[in-house]
Amino acid sequence: MKRGAIFDMDGLMFDTERVYQRNWVALLRSMGYKPHPDFPIQVAGTSGEHMFQVIHAFYPDVDAPALWDACKTAVAQQLSVSVPEKPGLRVILSGLREAGIKTAVASSSPVSTIEHNLALAGVRECFDAVVSSVTAKRGKPFPDVFLLAARELGLPPEACYVLEDSPNGIRSGHAAGCTTIMVPDTIQPDADLLPLCGAVCGDLEEAWEMIKAGRI
């Protein structure tokens, strides 16, 4: 059993990735674009310049930062009252705490959004550190945010699990040297991604059972 566990947020702890996807599509339609079916998948889990590169790959003439700001604002309004939890969140957080494993959140969302969601769900006290790709040099799929999270926990990356739902997050955690656990949300791992996953689980409770049993 490792000494640290680093969680993604959207699509892993909270059922928010679909909210982002709906808003990407709605905003693009409002701007007169036909949403490409692959765009919400490719942009999931990205941030910063890499996110803007993904946007421009699909929509070259879009003001990418403005589109992202509009999406963030719309999502924040919709999630201001409640944040839907993913199955098994309470189970794994309780188990990790009882086992003495340090925990962190490493998300592509801004720190203010992370803190808001954790507080609204009543789980902020379950985490020892909160970091955002916004403050890292590079966003996912680069390893920076997970390296930062491990450093905040006072642990080497190889002593940490990374729990993620997105391919970009798994690539990021693997590149950081962490043991990755994928809990797919809207995207299933393909043949190229599977070798980067220490395990693929149906939900967070299953992930905890595997950790507890020493299978990861």
Order of alpha helices (4+ residues) and beta strands (2+ residues): beta-alpha-alpha-alpha-alpha-alpha-beta-alpha-beta-alpha-beta-alpha-beta-beta-alpha
